[in-house]
Amino acid sequence: MSLAHSSLAAPLRTALVAIATLLLFAAAANARIYIAIDTPGVRPVPVAIPTLRVTDKARPTYGEPSPHLIIADILRRNLRIVGEFELLDPRGYLEDPQLVPLVPDSDSFSSWQTAGAELLIKGQVDRSGLELVVEFHAYDVIRREFLFGKRYRGSDETLGSMAHMFANALLENLTGEKGPFGTEIAYVVRVGKSKNIASVEVDGSNPRWITRNPSLNLNPIWARDGKSIYMTTYYGGNPDLCRFHIPTGKLRYVYRDEGMDMPGQEDATGNEMLFTSSIDGNMDIYKMDMKTRKAKRLTTDRSIDVSPTWSPDSQKIVFVSDRKGNPHLFVMDADGGGARRITFSSNHNGDPAWSPKGGQIAYTAMDKKGAFQVHIVDPEGKKSTQVTFGDYDTHDPSWSPDGRFLAVTSNKDGKEAVFVLRLGINKLWRISPEGQQANQPYWSHGPVVR
């Protein structure tokens, strides 16, 4: 296996722990936040990311993949979808990073300003024994100021992780919010008569299979620990709630009965899990103690109650019910009491997802033309805002851990596929591979363990 492949597809396992991250300069602690992510119409910052310098010890021999090229490419792909940055074309760069010092001087700043850059990311790849040492510097070109720096150490298999970690650090330093890079989005893929679970990284790179069996595997939801995915599977003949453990590839039953069982989220502690079951003859919401596997029924209305999602503090649950005649969103207490309706503007609402900070709930609503679009409502139901538009369906929203993005299903290209929606600019980026019929995305809470 080549390094270029392993750096993008290698398991994110204990080797990641070996990456030592340290602050290079004390100035980073005081780096000013100068990109306002919540202000509409803010112009993206032009950023240059030249190829990283490579020392003689880290220079690849002929025919070997090049870590300094791979890292720069991953970092560019990460920042391209963020929205706060305008990635400048490397063909317009005026200097060769291998021929100039890592720290820019006055002439270097001038050349980058001429190239149109306002933010400059420079880096270097070195080798210490069996470890790679990757260093990043961020500079304000206009003010000719150093902003902050990071150094990471790890194996060749952690190149992608190093790039993701710096992308997250860059966003945190410049916007006050850490980025979602290094997380993954699980989704369902139709393959012939079967449906299986796959995953992909935020920028659409590194797609891979999680399940590969001839059955139907649906409704993937990541466990809090990043090691497992809950799903409904027909593998045993009945639609049962199962947990797939990624490091071992083992599929275990979580809840089995003669009805249909669909997973919901674990709570913030991972000790309780919501799910939907028809065991009592009606689709209702249940809460399970993950240690004892005892389930408690939370809804008892004769209507259909489905799609439960915890609030970030695990004190409230948003769900879908047709108890008022059509599917609408309701919020209830964690014990099932105090249910109240929060959507009123459409005859069909569903797919609720509570934002990481708790102030918003994304959901799907049918518009007047019969197309499904994504909306966002506050937990009190006072204001709803539509965030996707078009003559096609966009649905199944799932929040990124930082709250900047939603993973969604859309058939804007004719066939259902998974996209990332950048909120604020409301731009869709396709991340599931071409040719796949994909839906039901769910964003991981953090890095995935393999």
C-alpha positions in Angstrom: 0.0 0.0 0.0 1.4 3.4 -1.0 1.8 6.2 1.5 -0.5 8.4 -0.5 -3.3 5.8 0.0 -2.4 4.9 3.6 -2.3 8.5 4.7 -5.8 9.1 3.6 -7.3 5.7 4.4 -5.3 4.3 7.3 -7.3 3.6 10.5 -7.5 6.5 12.9 -6.3 4.3 15.8 -3.9 4.7 18.7 -1.3 6.1 16.4 -3.2 9.3 16.6 -2.6 9.5 20.3 1.2 9.5 19.5 0.8 12.8 17.6 2.3 15.4 19.9 0.8 18.8 19.5 2.5 21.9 20.9 2.2 25.6 20.6 5.2 27.1 18.9 4.8 30.7 20.0 3.2 32.3 23.0 1.7 34.8 20.6 -0.8 32.2 19.5 -2.5 32.6 22.9 -3.2 36.2 22.0 -3.9 35.7 18.3 -6.8 38.0 17.4 -10.0 36.6 16.1 -10.6 38.5 12.9 -13.1 36.4 10.9 -16.7 37.0 12.0 -18.5 33.8 11.2 -22.0 35.0 12.3 -22.0 38.2 10.2 -23.9 37.9 6.9 -22.1 39.0 3.8 -18.6 38.9 5.2 -16.0 38.6 2.3 -14.1 35.3 2.4 -10.4 35.8 3.3 -8.0 34.9 0.3 -5.6 32.3 1.6 -2.5 30.8 0.1 -1.4 27.3 1.0 1.9 26.6 -0.8 3.4 23.1 -0.8 5.2 22.4 2.5 9.0 22.6 2.6 10.6 19.2 3.0 14.0 18.6 4.6 16.6 16.2 3.3 15.7 13.6 6.0 12.0 13.6 4.9 12.5 13.9 1.1 10.9 10.9 -0.6 12.9 8.9 -3.1 11.9 8.5 -6.7 8.5 6.8 -7.0 7.5 7.2 -3.4 4.6 9.5 -2.4 5.4 12.9 -1.0 4.1 13.8 2.5 4.6 17.5 1.9 2.3 17.4 -1.2 -0.3 15.2 0.5 -0.6 17.4 3.6 -1.0 20.6 1.5 -3.7 19.0 -0.7 -5.7 17.7 2.3 -5.5 21.1 4.0 -6.7 22.9 0.9 -9.6 20.5 0.5 -10.6 21.1 4.2 -10.5 24.9 4.0 -12.3 25.0 0.6 -15.6 24.0 2.0 -15.5 26.2 5.2 -16.9 29.4 3.6 -14.6 31.8 5.5 -11.8 31.3 3.0 -11.1 31.8 -0.7 -8.4 29.3 -1.7 -6.0 30.9 -4.2 -4.8 28.9 -7.1 -1.2 27.6 -6.5 -0.4 28.3 -10.1 -0.5 32.0 -9.2 2.1 31.7 -6.4 5.3 33.7 -7.0 7.8 31.7 -4.9 9.0 28.1 -4.6 8.6 27.0 -0.9 11.7 24.7 -1.4 13.9 27.7 -2.3 12.9 30.2 0.4 13.0 30.1 4.3 10.1 28.8 6.2 9.7 32.2 7.9 8.8 34.9 5.4 10.9 38.1 5.1 9.7 41.5 3.8 10.2 40.5 0.1 8.3 37.2 0.7 5.4 39.0 2.2 5.4 41.4 -0.8 5.2 38.5 -3.2 2.3 36.9 -1.4 0.5 40.2 -1.3 1.0 40.6 -5.0 -0.4 37.1 -5.5 -3.6 38.3 -3.7 -3.1 36.5 -0.4 -4.3 38.0 2.9 -3.7 34.8 4.9 -0.6 32.6 4.4 -0.1 29.0 5.6 3.4 27.8 5.4 4.8 24.5 6.7 7.6 22.0 6.8 8.0 18.3 6.9 10.9 16.7 8.7 11.7 13.2 9.9 13.0 12.1 13.4 13.7 8.4 13.4 10.5 6.7 12.3 8.3 9.7 13.0 7.4 12.6 10.7 7.5 16.0 12.2 5.1 18.5 10.6 5.2 22.2 11.3 2.7 24.8 10.3 2.8 28.6 10.5 -0.1 31.0 9.9 0.6 34.6 8.8 -1.4 37.8 8.3 0.0 38.9 4.9 -1.5 42.4 5.0 -0.1 43.2 8.5 3.0 41.0 7.9 2.3 39.4 11.3 2.8 35.9 12.6 -0.5 34.6 13.9 0.2 31.2 15.4 2.0 27.9 14.8 1.6 24.2 15.5 3.9 21.2 15.4 2.7 17.6 15.1 4.6 14.3 15.3 3.3 11.0 14.1 3.7 8.1 11.7 3.2 8.2 7.9 -0.3 6.9 8.5 -1.3 10.0 10.4 -0.7 12.6 7.7 -4.4 13.2 7.1 -4.9 13.6 10.9 -2.2 16.2 11.1 -3.8 18.2 8.3 -7.2 17.9 9.9 -5.9 19.0 13.3 -4.3 22.1 11.9 -7.4 23.0 9.9 -9.4 22.8 13.2 -6.8 24.8 15.0 -6.8 27.5 12.3 -10.5 27.9 12.5 -10.4 28.0 16.3 -7.7 30.7 16.3 -9.3 32.9 13.6 -13.0 32.4 14.3 -13.2 31.2 17.9 -14.8 28.0 16.8 -13.0 24.7 16.3 -13.6 23.0 13.0 -15.2 19.5 12.2 -12.3 18.0 10.3 -11.3 14.5 11.3 -14.9 13.5 11.9 -16.9 11.4 9.5 -20.3 11.1 8.0 -22.0 7.7 7.9 -24.7 7.1 5.3 -26.7 4.4 3.5 -25.8 3.2 0.0 -28.0 1.1 -2.2 -26.1 -1.8 -3.9 -28.5 -3.8 -6.0 -31.2 -5.2 -3.7 -29.2 -4.5 -0.5 -28.4 -1.4 1.4 -25.2 -1.0 3.4 -23.5 1.6 5.6 -20.6 3.6 4.4 -18.7 6.7 5.7 -16.8 9.6 4.2 -14.8 12.5 5.5 -16.1 16.1 5.7 -14.4 17.1 2.4 -15.6 14.0 0.5 -12.3 12.2 0.7 -11.7 8.7 1.9 -15.0 7.0 1.4 -15.1 3.4 2.8 -17.6 0.7 3.7 -18.7 0.0 7.2 -21.1 -2.9 6.6 -20.9 -5.3 3.6 -23.7 -7.8 3.7 -26.6 -8.8 1.3 -29.3 -7.4 3.7 -30.9 -4.0 4.4 -29.0 -1.9 6.9 -30.6 1.5 7.6 -30.7 4.6 9.8 -27.0 4.8 10.9 -26.3 6.7 14.1 -22.8 7.1 15.6 -22.1 6.1 19.1 -20.5 8.7 21.3 -17.2 6.8 21.5 -16.7 6.9 17.7 -16.2 3.1 17.7 -19.7 1.9 16.8 -22.7 2.7 14.7 -26.3 1.9 15.7 -28.6 0.8 12.9 -31.7 -1.0 11.9 -30.8 -4.2 10.1 -32.8 -7.0 8.4 -29.7 -9.3 8.6 -31.6 -11.7 10.9 -34.8 -11.4 8.9 -36.6 -8.9 11.1 -35.9 -5.1 11.3 -34.0 -5.1 14.6 -31.8 -2.6 16.4 -28.1 -3.5 16.2 -24.8 -2.0 17.0 -21.8 -2.5 14.6 -18.4 -2.3 16.3 -16.0 -0.9 13.7 -12.6 -2.1 15.1 -13.8 -5.7 15.3 -16.4 -5.7 12.5 -18.9 -7.4 14.9 -22.7 -6.9 14.6 -24.6 -7.3 17.9 -28.3 -7.0 18.7 -29.2 -4.2 21.0 -33.0 -4.7 21.0 -35.0 -7.4 19.2 -38.8 -8.0 19.0 -41.4 -8.9 16.4 -41.9 -5.3 15.3 -39.7 -2.7 13.8 -36.9 -1.1 15.9 -35.1 2.1 14.8 -32.2 3.7 16.6 -32.1 7.2 18.1 -29.2 8.9 19.8 -27.3 8.1 22.9 -27.5 10.9 25.5 -24.6 13.1 26.3 -23.1 10.5 28.7 -23.7 7.5 26.5 -25.6 5.8 29.4 -29.0 6.1 27.8 -30.3 5.7 24.3 -33.5 6.7 22.5 -35.1 4.4 20.0 -38.4 3.8 18.2 -40.2 0.5 18.3 -43.6 -1.0 17.3 -43.4 -3.7 19.9 -46.7 -2.6 21.5 -48.4 -2.4 18.1 -47.8 1.3 17.5 -44.6 3.2 16.7 -43.5 4.8 20.0 -40.4 6.2 21.5 -38.4 4.4 24.2 -35.4 5.1 26.3 -32.9 2.3 27.1 -30.4 2.0 29.9 -27.3 0.9 28.1 -25.9 -1.0 31.1 -29.0 -3.0 32.0 -30.6 -3.0 28.5 -34.0 -2.2 30.2 -36.3 0.0 28.1 -38.8 2.5 29.2 -41.7 3.6 27.0 -41.8 7.5 26.7 -44.8 8.1 24.4 -48.2 6.4 24.8 -50.4 8.4 22.4 -52.2 6.4 19.8 -50.5 8.4 17.1 -47.2 7.5 15.4 -44.2 8.9 17.4 -40.7 8.6 15.7 -37.3 10.2 15.1 -36.3 11.1 18.7 -33.3 13.3 19.2 -31.8 14.6 22.5 -31.1 18.2 23.3 -27.3 18.7 24.0 -27.9 18.7 27.8 -30.1 15.5 27.5 -33.0 17.3 29.3 -35.3 17.5 26.3 -36.2 15.3 23.3 -37.5 16.5 19.9 -39.5 14.0 17.9 -42.0 13.7 15.1 -45.7 12.9 15.7 -48.9 12.9 13.7 -51.0 13.4 16.8 -52.4 16.6 15.4 -53.3 15.0 12.0 -50.1 15.6 10.0 -46.4 14.9 10.9 -45.1 17.8 13.0 -42.2 18.4 15.5 -42.8 18.2 19.2 -40.5 18.7 22.2 -40.9 16.8 25.4 -39.1 16.3 28.7 -36.5 13.5 29.1 -39.1 11.4 31.0 -41.7 11.8 28.2 -43.9 14.5 29.8 -44.7 18.0 28.7 -44.9 17.4 25.0 -45.6 20.6 23.0 -45.7 21.3 19.2 -43.1 23.5 17.7 -43.7 23.5 13.9 -46.8 24.9 12.3 -46.0 26.1 8.8 -46.1 22.9 6.7 -48.4 19.9 6.4 -45.4 17.5 6.6 -42.4 18.0 8.9 -39.7 15.4 9.9 -36.1 14.5 10.3 -35.4 16.6 13.5 -31.8 17.2 14.5 -30.9 19.3 17.6 -27.8 21.6 17.1 -24.7 21.0 19.3 -25.2 24.3 21.1 -28.8 23.7 21.7 -30.3 26.8 20.2 -31.5 25.4 16.9 -33.3 22.3 15.6 -32.9 21.5 11.9 -35.7 19.6 10.2 -37.4 18.8 6.9 -40.6 20.5 5.7 -42.6 20.0 2.5 -42.9 23.3 0.5 -45.9 24.4 -1.6 -44.5 22.6 -4.7 -44.3 19.3 -2.9 -40.5 19.4 -2.5 -38.8 18.7 0.8 -36.5 21.5 2.1 -34.4 21.9 5.2 -35.5 24.4 7.8 -34.2 25.5 11.2 -36.4 26.4 14.2 -35.7 27.4 17.7 -36.7 25.0 20.5 -39.7 27.1 21.5 -41.1 27.1 17.9 -41.1 30.9 17.7 -39.2 31.3 14.4 -38.5 28.9 11.5 -36.1 29.7 8.7 -35.7 27.8 5.4 -32.1 27.1 4.5 -32.3 25.0 1.3 -34.1 25.9 -1.9 -34.8 24.3 -5.3 -37.2 22.2 -7.3 -35.5 19.1 -5.8 -35.7 17.4 -2.4 -33.2 18.1 0.4 -33.7 16.3 3.7 -32.2 14.2 6.5 -30.2 17.0 8.1 -27.4 16.0 10.6 -25.3 18.6 12.4 -21.5 18.8 12.4 -20.0 18.9 15.9 -19.1 22.6 15.5 -22.5 23.6 14.2 -21.2 25.2 11.0 -22.5 22.5 8.7 -25.4 20.1 8.0 -25.0 16.8 6.2 -28.1 16.3 4.1 -29.6 14.0 1.4 -30.4 15.7 -1.9 -31.4 14.7 -5.4 -30.2 17.9 -6.9 -28.1 16.0 -9.4 -30.9 13.6 -10.3 -30.1 10.8 -7.9 -30.0 10.8 -4.1 -26.6 11.7 -2.8 -25.1 13.0 0.5 -24.0 16.7 0.6 -22.6 19.0 3.1 -24.5 22.3 3.5 -22.4 25.2 4.8 -24.8 27.3 6.8 -24.6 31.1 6.4 -23.7 30.8 2.7 -26.1 27.9 2.2 -23.9 26.2 -0.3 -24.1 22.4 -1.0 -21.0 20.3 -1.5 -21.4 16.7 -2.7 -19.4 14.3 -0.6 -20.7 10.8 -1.5 -19.0 9.3 -4.5 -20.4 9.7 -8.0 -22.6 6.8 -9.0 -23.8 5.9 -5.5 -27.4 6.2 -4.5 -26.9 7.5 -0.9 -29.1 8.9 1.8 -29.6 9.1 5.6 -26.3 10.8 6.6 -25.3 11.1 10.3 -22.3 13.0 11.5 -19.9 11.5 14.0 -19.4 13.3 17.3 -15.6 13.2 17.0 -12.8 11.2 15.3 -13.7 7.6 14.4 -11.8 4.8 16.0 -10.8 1.8 13.8 
